[in-house]
C-alpha cells in the first residue's frame, strides 16, 4: 500500500471515485468533519441488539463515513484519520488500523487506484512464518456463499466461520424483504468483518425480489415484503416501455441498498428464443431489440445514482452493481430443457444463430447511456453449446465457465474487464452440481481451469481451499510473478464491487432511514402502474371488458365465481412440492373488490381425498377463471428426462398445451442434436419422439371447461373471463373460443388484474413472445431463432403475435408496435442466396467435366434467406459455355472462369468462380482412365436436384436443397 500524497485536488472525483459527490467550495463555514455517535440496529444469533457506530460527516460534500465507535485515551476514535487539504480538513477510515492513510483508504482517489493498491498489497502479504496470507484473502473475495435465507437469525455462528476461515466476502441473500431483519443482519455482519484481520466490507447480493405475483421463479422473495412490487422481467418487457424499466431500476436499487444489498444477480438477459424454455419468465422476451433496450435501461438505472432533478451522478449511495446473466445467452436449451440439471445441459443452435444471443450483452449491458458505462459484472451460463451439426461450439464440450472460446469472446473480443462470476454449483458434480464437461475432474482442477479462463468468482462456494491450491499450481507451472499478477487482476475487479457503491466508506444502515426508503409511496405507485401497463388483453368479445363508467353494475354490487384448481406433485432434487388444491385467483383480494365471491364446494371422495365441485351459477354476474401458463416442472426436477426401468434415461416433450401431448408429429426431431458420449463410444439420442408430455397443471383447462358447462346450465349469458398468469407462451386453442375475454399477466398482483377486468385501467400491454397455434409449429421452431412460430389466430380473427394486444377500442397500433412489431405471420421477402468457391481439376477431370462434378468441386449451395413455405424450389446449374471452356483446356493447363447459377421459377442468381486445371500427366495413371463399363452422359449441363447413381449405382452427392420447413421469421 502506498502512503498518502498530500494536497490532492478534489475536482472531478465524481467521475472516477466511489462516490457521486462533486466537491466545490462550500458556502457555509464548516471546514472540518464532524462525528455523530449512533446506536444502530443489529441481530446476532436471532437476538436483536444495538451497536455503536461513529458516522463522520465530511465537509465540502465529502462522503459520510461509518465505522464502529472506539475511543482512545483522548476520547477520540483512533481509527479516524484526518488530513488537511487546502482550507478543508477531511476524515478517512483507518481500515487496516496501521495509523497511516493508505491509498485504498483515500476516497479522493479513483476506484481503480484504490483497488489496485489493495490488490497489490494482498498478493504480497505474508505472516511471520512467510505464509502468503493475502492469497487466501483474495480467494475469499472470489467466493460467493451459498444461499442464506434467514435474515431474522442475523449473523450466525456458521456464517462467522466462513467469514473467518475462508474470508468469504460475498453473501447470497435469499431472505425475505423484511427491512428490520435485513438491516439487523447486514449491520452485524459488517461490524464483525470490520474487527477482523480482513476488514473489506461484505458484498450482499440478491436474485430478483420485487415480483408482485406468484408463478415467477423469485416470487417467494416477495413474502413478508416491505418493498415495492413489480411485474416479472417478462412483464416489464410486455410494457414495451423504457421509462417503466428505468423507474423499476431506480426504485429497486434504492430499496436494495436499504436492505443492505449492493449487487443484483441480474438482470437475466437471455433471449427467450424457444417458447418451451423453463426460464422464459425471467427474460425480456425473444426480440433482440426489445431485450437490448430493457437490459440497457435496467443496468443503467440500477448502477447510477441520480440527483433530485434526475441528473445521472454515476456510482453513489443508491448504486447497486448489476451482474447480467447468463453469458453468452442460455435460452436455446434443446427441446426447451434447462441447464440447472443434466436434462438440459446442452444449448443447441440449429439455426446457426449463436451471435444473435450476444446482442443484449454487447449492445445493452456493455453499452450503457449513463456514467457507469458498463455492467459491473457478468454471470456465465451452465450449458454446453452445440452447433447444428452436433459439434461443440468453440470445439469444447464443456460448460461456459470452462470454455476458452466463450471466455475469449467475453474478455478479448468484447474487452470486458469487469467481474465474471460462475453460476452456482459449476465446480461441483453429483447431487447438486453443474460441472458440465468436467464431471471427471477434481474440484481443484475445476477451479484452476475456471481461473485460467479469466473468471473471477465462484458462485455458491464457501471454501477457499481449492482456490489457494489453484494458486499454488499456477506458481508451479508459470512462476510466482505470473500467479500474483493473475490473482491481483481478479482482486482489483472484485474490490470495486464494494468500493464503487461506497461500502469502504460506510457499510452500515440506519433502520429509520431504511424504512423510509423501502416501500415509499412513490415506489409503490410506480410499481403498481407498471403492473397495470404490463397486462395484455388478448381477447375481448362484445366489449366484455370496458371502461368502468360503462359497466352496468358496480363491482361491490356483483357476485363473481372463481374456481379452485388442482396442481400435481412437483418433484425436485432438494424437495418436492406436494399435490394439492388452491384458489385459481386470490379470494381475499377478490372479496375486497366484489360484493360476493363464490368458489367451488369442498367435498371428500370415497377414498378420503378432497374434491371440489362447481356451485350453481344462476345468480352469478361474472366468472373469473385463473389459469397459469403450462407448467412442465421446476429447474431442479430434471424436467424433460426420466429414468427407465433398465436405469437408462429417456426424454419426454415439454408442452405448451394443457391436454396430453404425444410428440409424434412430422416436425419432432427423431435424433437429437446434442447428447452425452455413452460408455460404448456412441452418442446418446435425447429425442422424445413418441413420448407424452407430463404437465403438472393440466387441471387449469378442466376448470375453464367446467365453468363453461356451469354457465351453459344456467341458460343465462354470464361472461367468462380468463386471467392467465404467464411465465411464457401458451396454446389457447383448447379454450379460447369458449370464453368471452382473456387477459394475460406476467406475475402481477391479482388486484391489478381485477382493476383491468373492471375497467379501472385501460389495457396497454403487448405480448413479449409469440403464442403458438399448436405444438406442431413449436416442434418446427429452431431453439436459437426468435419469432419463428405460426401464431394462434383466435375466434375474433386476431393473431397472437409478438407485440400484439388489445385496448378498449381494439388492436393496439401505437408507436411501440410500429417500432417493435414484426408482422411475423404476414408475407415477408425472402432473398435467393448462392455461394461457391474456387476449385482445382486435373486435366482428365476437366475433359469429362459435367455439372454435377463441377458443383461438387465448387461446394456450390443455394438457399432462401428466410425459410418460408412459399419459397420456390432451387435448381443449380453450370453454364454450358463454362463446361465447354473446361473441356477445351490444353495439356499445359489453365485457369477458367466458371459461371454457376441458382434458378427458381421466377428468379436467377449467378456467381463466377475460378477453376484451375492442372497440366496433363505424362505417365498413364490407372486411376484417371475412362470408365468404359459405366459411361457417363456429359451432355447433361443441369442439376435437377435428384440423387444420381453413377459408377455402378454409388450415391455421390445430393446437390439439391429444398427448404420447405415453415418458419415465419422476418
GUKE-253589 format. One record per residue (C-alpha): x, y, z; residue in three letters. Coordinates in steps of 0.5 Angstrom, whole numbers, plus 500, padded with zeros to 3 digits. Example, Ala and Ser with C-alpha at 12.3 -4.5 7.8 and 13.67 -1.06 7.14 Angstrom:
2
525491516ala 527498514ser 
***
This chain:
970
500500500unk 502507498unk 502513504unk 498519502unk 501524498unk 498531501unk 494536497unk 490532492unk 485536488unk 478534489unk 476537483unk 473531478unk 472526484unk 465524482unk 467522475unk 472516478unk 472515485unk 467511489unk 462517491unk 458522487unk 460528491unk 462534487unk 467538491unk 466545491unk 468550496unk 462550501unk 458557502unk 458555510unk 464556515unk 464548516unk 471547514unk 472541518unk 469534519unk 464532525unk 463526529unk 456523531unk 455517535unk 449513534unk 446506536unk 444502530unk 440496530unk 444489529unk 442482530unk 446476532unk 444469533unk 437471533unk 438476538unk 437484537unk 442489540unk 445495538unk 452497536unk 455504537unk 457507530unk 461513529unk 458517523unk 463522520unk 461528516unk 466531512unk 466538509unk 466540502unk 461535500unk 466529502unk 463522504unk 460520510unk 464515514unk 461510518unk 466506523unk 465502530unk 465507536unk 472507539unk 476512544unk 483513546unk 486516552unk 484523549unk 477521548unk 477520540unk 476515535unk 484512534unk 481510527unk 479516524unk 485519520unk 485527518unk 488531513unk 488538511unk 487539504unk 487547503unk 482550507unk 479543509unk 480538514unk 478531512unk 477525515unk 478518513unk 478511516unk 484507518unk 481501516unk 487496517unk 489500523unk 496502522unk 496509524unk 497511516unk 493514511unk 494508505unk 492510498unk 486505498unk 483508504unk 483515501unk 476517498unk 479522494unk 483517489unk 479514484unk 477507485unk 482504480unk 488507484unk 485505491unk 483498488unk 490497485unk 493499491unk 490494496unk 490488491unk 498490490unk 499489498unk 495483498unk 499479493unk 505480497unk 502480504unk 505474509unk 505473516unk 511472521unk 512465518unk 513467511unk 506464509unk 502468504unk 496470508unk 494475503unk 493470497unk 487467502unk 484473503unk 484474495unk 481467495unk 476470500unk 474475495unk 473470490unk 468466494unk 460467494unk 457464500unk 451459499unk 444462499unk 443465506unk 435465507unk 434467515unk 435475516unk 431474522unk 437470525unk 442475524unk 449474524unk 450466526unk 456462528unk 456458521unk 457465518unk 462467523unk 466461521unk 467462513unk 468469514unk 474468518unk 476461516unk 476463508unk 475470508unk 468470505unk 466477503unk 460476498unk 454473501unk 448471497unk 442474501unk 436470499unk 432472505unk 425476505unk 424483505unk 423485512unk 427491513unk 428491520unk 431484520unk 435486514unk 438492517unk 440488523unk 443482520unk 448486515unk 450491520unk 452486525unk 456482519unk 459489517unk 461490524unk 464483525unk 469484519unk 471491521unk 474488527unk 477482523unk 484481520unk 481482513unk 476488514unk 474489507unk 466490507unk 461485506unk 458485499unk 451483500unk 448480493unk 441478491unk 437475486unk 431479484unk 426480490unk 421485487unk 416481483unk 409482485unk 405476484unk 406468484unk 409464479unk 415467478unk 422464480unk 423469485unk 416470488unk 418467494unk 422473496unk 416478496unk 413475502unk 414479508unk 415485503unk 417492506unk 419494499unk 415496492unk 412491488unk 413490480unk 412485474unk 417480473unk 422481467unk 418479462unk 412483465unk 417489464unk 418487457unk 411487456unk 410494458unk 415496452unk 417502456unk 424504457unk 421509463unk 418504467unk 424500466unk 428506469unk 423507474unk 424500476unk 431500477unk 432507480unk 427505486unk 429497487unk 436499487unk 435504493unk 431499496unk 436494496unk 441499499unk 436500505unk 436492505unk 444492505unk 445489499unk 450492494unk 450487488unk 444485484unk 445478481unk 441480474unk 438482470unk 437476466unk 438478459unk 438471456unk 434471449unk 428467450unk 428464443unk 425457445unk 418458448unk 418452452unk 425454456unk 423454463unk 427461465unk 423465460unk 419468465unk 426472468unk 428474461unk 426481457unk 423476452unk 425474445unk 426480441unk 433482441unk 432490440unk 427490446unk 431486450unk 437490449unk 433496451unk 431493457unk 437491459unk 441497458unk 435501462unk 436496468unk 443496469unk 444504468unk 438505473unk 441500478unk 448502478unk 447510477unk 446515483unk 441520481unk 440527484unk 434530485unk 433533479unk 435527475unk 442528473unk 446522473unk 451522478unk 455516477unk 457511482unk 454513489unk 450512495unk 444509491unk 448505487unk 448497486unk 452493482unk 449489476unk 451482475unk 448481468unk 447474466unk 448468463unk 453470458unk 453468452unk 446467453unk 442461455unk 436461452unk 437456447unk 436449451unk 435443447unk 427442447unk 427448452unk 430444457unk 434448462unk 441447464unk 441447472unk 440440471unk 443434467unk 437434463unk 438441460unk 446442460unk 446443452unk 444449449unk 444448441unk 444453435unk 440449429unk 439456426unk 446458427unk 444464431unk 449464436unk 451471435unk 444474436unk 444472443unk 450476445unk 447483443unk 443484449unk 450484453unk 454487448unk 449493446unk 446493452unk 449491458unk 456493456unk 454500453unk 450504458unk 448511457unk 450513464unk 456515467unk 458508470unk 459506462unk 458498463unk 455493467unk 460492473unk 459484473unk 457478468unk 455471470unk 456466466unk 451460464unk 452453465unk 450450459unk 455447453unk 454450447unk 453445441unk 453447433unk 447445429unk 452439426unk 453437433unk 460439434unk 462443440unk 461451440unk 468453440unk 471446440unk 470444447unk 464440450unk 465444457unk 460449460unk 461456459unk 465457465unk 470452463unk 470455455unk 476458453unk 472460447unk 467464451unk 471467455unk 476470450unk 470472447unk 468476453unk 475478455unk 479479449unk 473480443unk 469485447unk 474487452unk 470486458unk 474488464unk 469487470unk 468482475unk 466475472unk 462470476unk 460463475unk 453461476unk 452457483unk 455450483unk 459449477unk 465447481unk 461441484unk 458435481unk 453430484unk 447431488unk 448439486unk 453441481unk 453443474unk 461442472unk 458440465unk 464437461unk 469437467unk 465431471unk 471427472unk 476433474unk 478434481unk 475440485unk 482444485unk 482442477unk 476445476unk 477452480unk 484452476unk 481451469unk 476457471unk 481462474unk 486460468unk 480462463unk 479469466unk 474468471unk 474472478unk 468469482unk 465462484unk 458462486unk 456458492unk 463456494unk 465458502unk 471454502unk 478458500unk 482451500unk 481450492unk 483457490unk 489457494unk 491450491unk 490453484unk 495459486unk 500454488unk 499450482unk 500457478unk 506458482unk 509451480unk 507452473unk 508459471unk 512462477unk 510467483unk 510473479unk 505471474unk 501468479unk 501474483unk 499478477unk 493474476unk 490474483unk 492481483unk 488482477unk 482479480unk 482482486unk 482489483unk 476488480unk 473485486unk 474490490unk 471495486unk 464491488unk 464495495unk 468501493unk 464503488unk 458503492unk 461507498unk 462501503unk 469502504unk 467509507unk 460507510unk 457500510unk 452501516unk 445502515unk 440507520unk 434503521unk 429509521unk 433512514unk 432505511unk 425504513unk 423511510unk 427509503unk 424502502unk 417501500unk 416509500unk 409511497unk 412514490unk 416507489unk 410503491unk 406507486unk 411507480unk 411499481unk 403498481unk 403503475unk 408498471unk 404492473unk 398495470unk 401497464unk 404490463unk 398487463unk 396484456unk 389484454unk 389479448unk 381477447unk 375482449unk 369479445unk 363484446unk 367489450unk 367485456unk 372489459unk 371496458unk 371503462unk 369503469unk 364508467unk 360504462unk 359498467unk 352496469unk 354495476unk 359497481unk 364491483unk 361492490unk 354490487unk 357484484unk 357477485unk 363473482unk 365466481unk 373464482unk 374456482unk 379452485unk 385449482unk 389442483unk 396442482unk 400435481unk 406434485unk 412438483unk 419433485unk 426437486unk 433435488unk 432438494unk 425437496unk 418436493unk 412441492unk 406436494unk 400436490unk 394440492unk 388445491unk 389452491unk 384458489unk 386460482unk 385467484unk 387471491unk 380470494unk 381475500unk 383481494unk 377479490unk 373480497unk 376487497unk 373488490unk 367485489unk 361484494unk 360477494unk 365472492unk 363464490unk 368459490unk 368451489unk 364447494unk 369442498unk 368435499unk 371428500unk 371422496unk 370415498unk 378415499unk 378421503unk 381425498unk 379433498unk 375434492unk 371441489unk 365441485unk 362448482unk 357451485unk 350453482unk 352460478unk 345462477unk 346469481unk 353470479unk 354476475unk 361474472unk 366468472unk 374470473unk 378464472unk 385464474unk 390460469unk 397459469unk 401458463unk 403451462unk 408448468unk 412443466unk 417442472unk 422446476unk 429448475unk 432443480unk 427437477unk 431434471unk 425437468unk 424433461unk 428427463unk 426421467unk 430414469unk 427408465unk 427401468unk 433399466unk 437405469unk 438409463unk 435416461unk 429417457unk 426424455unk 419427454unk 417433451unk 416440454unk 409442452unk 405449452unk 398446451unk 394443457unk 392437454unk 396431454unk 401432448unk 404426444unk 410428441unk 409424434unk 409430429unk 413430423unk 417436426unk 419432432unk 427431432unk 428424432unk 435425433unk 437430438unk 443435436unk 446434443unk 448428447unk 453425452unk 458420450unk 456414452unk 460408455unk 461405448unk 463411445unk 456412441unk 452419442unk 446419447unk 440420443unk 436425447unk 430425442unk 423425446unk 419422439unk 413418441unk 413421448unk 408424452unk 408431456unk 408431464unk 404438465unk 403439473unk 398444472unk 393441466unk 387442471unk 387449469unk 384447463unk 379443467unk 377449471unk 375453465unk 371448461unk 368446468unk 366454469unk 363454461unk 359448463unk 356451469unk 355458466unk 351454460unk 347450465unk 344457468unk 341459461unk 344466462unk 349470459unk 354470464unk 361473462unk 367469463unk 374472464unk 380468464unk 386471467unk 393468465unk 399468470unk 404467465unk 411466465unk 412464458unk 407463452unk 401458452unk 397455447unk 390458447unk 386454442unk 384449447unk 379454451unk 380461447unk 373460443unk 369458449unk 371465454unk 369472453unk 375475455unk 383474456unk 388478460unk 395476461unk 399478467unk 406476468unk 407475475unk 403481477unk 398482483unk 391480483unk 389487485unk 392489478unk 388484474unk 382486478unk 383493476unk 384492469unk 378487469unk 373492472unk 375498467unk 379502472unk 385502468unk 385501460unk 390495458unk 396497454unk 401491455unk 403488449unk 406480448unk 413480449unk 413473446unk 409470440unk 404465443unk 404459438unk 398456434unk 400449436unk 405444438unk 407443431unk 410450430unk 413449437unk 417443434unk 419446428unk 422452431unk 429453432unk 431453439unk 436459438unk 432463433unk 426468435unk 420470432unk 419463428unk 412461430unk 406460427unk 402464432unk 395463434unk 389466431unk 383467435unk 376466434unk 376474433unk 381474428unk 386477432unk 393474431unk 397473438unk 404475435unk 410479438unk 407486440unk 400484440unk 395487445unk 388490445unk 385496449unk 378498450unk 378500442unk 381494439unk 388492437unk 394497439unk 398500434unk 402506437unk 409508437unk 411502441unk 408497436unk 411501430unk 418501433unk 418493435unk 412490431unk 415485426unk 409483423unk 412476423unk 405472420unk 405476414unk 408476408unk 416477408unk 421478403unk 426472402unk 432473398unk 436468394unk 443467396unk 448463393unk 455461395unk 461457391unk 469457392unk 475457387unk 477450386unk 482445382unk 481440377unk 486435374unk 487435366unk 483429366unk 477431370unk 477438366unk 476434360unk 470430362unk 467435367unk 460436368unk 455440372unk 455435378unk 462434379unk 464442378unk 458444383unk 461439388unk 468441387unk 466449388unk 462447394unk 456450391unk 450452395unk 444456395unk 438458400unk 433463401unk 435468406unk 428467410unk 425460410unk 418460408unk 413455406unk 412460399unk 419459397unk 420456390unk 425450389unk 432452387unk 436449382unk 444450381unk 447450374unk 453451371unk 453455364unk 455451358unk 460456356unk 464454362unk 464447361unk 466448354unk 472452357unk 474447362unk 474441356unk 478446352unk 484447356unk 490445353unk 495440356unk 499445359unk 493447364unk 490454365unk 485458370unk 478458367unk 472463370unk 466458371unk 459461372unk 455458377unk 447460377unk 442459382unk 435459379unk 428458381unk 421459377unk 422467378unk 429469380unk 436467378unk 443469381unk 450467379unk 457467381unk 463467378unk 469462381unk 476460378unk 477453376unk 485452376unk 486446371unk 493442372unk 498440367unk 496433363unk 500428367unk 506425362unk 505418366unk 499414365unk 495413371unk 490408372unk 486412377unk 485417372unk 483412366unk 476413363unk 470409366unk 468405360unk 464400364unk 459405366unk 460411361unk 457418364unk 453422360unk 457429360unk 451433356unk 447434362unk 449441364unk 444442369unk 443439376unk 436438377unk 436436385unk 436429384unk 440424387unk 444421381unk 447414381unk 454414378unk 459409377unk 455403379unk 450406383unk 454409388unk 451415391unk 456421390unk 452428393unk 446431394unk 446438390unk 439440391unk 437443398unk 429444399unk 428449404unk 421447406unk 421448413unk 416453415unk 418458420unk 416465420unk 422470421unk 422477419unk 
***
